[in-house]
Amino acid sequence: MDSRVESTGLHAKPVAYIFSEDLVKISSRLPSNRNRSLLVYSLVHAYGLLTTCTGQAPPQRFLVVRPHPAGKKELLAYHTHDYLEYAMNRSSDAQNLPEASEFGLEDDCPMFHGIKDYITQVAGATLTGAAVIRNDISDVAICWDGGRHHAKKAQASGFCYVADCVLAILFLKRTVPSAHPSKKPRVMYLDLDLHFSDAVSQAFHKPGSTTTAQVLTLSIHHAAPGFFPVSPLASLPDVDDPAFDPFTLSVPLKAGASAKTFLRIWPIIERVKDIFQPDFILVQCGLDGLAGDPMATFNWTLGGDGSLGWCIHRIVHEWQGKKMLLGGGGYNTPNAARAWTYLTSVAGGIPLSLDAEIPEYSGYLRFKPSFTLDVPAGNMQDQNTEEYFQTIEATYERILSVLHSRMVSPSL
């Protein structure tokens, strides 16, 4: 990715917010999430979070960064030539052709008008965010239009047409942090989406590996028979499996997972991070696990201990390393706007009150009936039992032991 970064603000280390009108316009055409990007940005703007300051107190919290569309070379760092040629050069009615099935461009990933621009803009936005944190322009970048964690090397899948997460990880792992010129950078990918990060995890999975890896993927998700995506990597890892890789990790949760659930498992996430000691942390902040989402599987919330907001605050403000927050799933569009607006304020160190009223602007009526920022819990029963938590904890005691042994005598 071109290391040049255009911005509309001062280069002072505020949080970088990746935005352009072209990006929002094309992302709002995504068939699974029409106009979501537009509503997210409009609410962030309505709260005045991105207002540029010019030296007055309080200091500027955000830097709006215009992304560069990804070029063919950047996309070919992971995707196959044949997939890109087909996806980016066919008309929107090409999904009826036999080749469309080969490339996954049917069913949940139909061809649509503007798909070429969508692929280049979304990949470019996430890579721009990666360049921002790599080049020390900011320690934190936000790209809510990124996080397409199901897109594969040669196939679209699960509403995802471009593997921006994988492209960003590949970009960051070949970068040497200036503070440690002899050390290869470590990249941790943490996925909070309801669905398993199958394509990202698979891209870096090394079955039976006995060496230290530069990339660690950790997905917290729902897993059940037949639940998308079906993958052996979505299960609780088995140290005794010959294919076990301590750098490809999963924490599968049962239905009804709540803030209390995440609070219980979070020490495991912290320990993984502490052992791996990443230089860069990419967090996929999918919202389809929030209460009120049409997926109706988890009962996660924005506020309180163990909530999504609580997790992001800890990652951004307490973890070492550079961070990038990405989007993902989330099919209740007003709640997606609420959540990513709130997380933007959390990342900027100026958290909005969850009781805050929605500002009166053109999108105001989309937020009825509450007209407030919060996404409260529903009444779904949490099926994650004490017995299951103990199983997860016992499993991770063994996993963390293996991970630690790999890190104390690294080959990097």
Secondary structure, DSSP 8 states (H G I E B T S, - for coil): -----EESS--SS-EEEE--HHHHHHHTT-GGGTTHHHHHHHHHHHTTTT---SS-SS---EEEEE-----HHHHTTTS-HHHHHHHHHS-TTGGGSHHHHHTT-STTS---TTHHHHHHHHHHHHHHHHHHHHTTS-SEEEETT---TT-BTTB-BTTB-S-HHHHHHHHHHT---TT-TTS---EEEEE-SSS--HHHHHHH--TT--S--SEEEEEEEE--TT-SS--GGGS---TTSTT--TTEEEEEE-TT--HHHHHHHHHHHHHHHHHH--SEEEEE---TTBTT-TT----B-SSSTTSHHHHHHHHHHHS-SEEEEE------HHHHHHHHHHHHHHHTT----TT-B---STTGGGGTTT-BS-----S------HHHHHHHHHHHHHHHHHHHHHHHS---
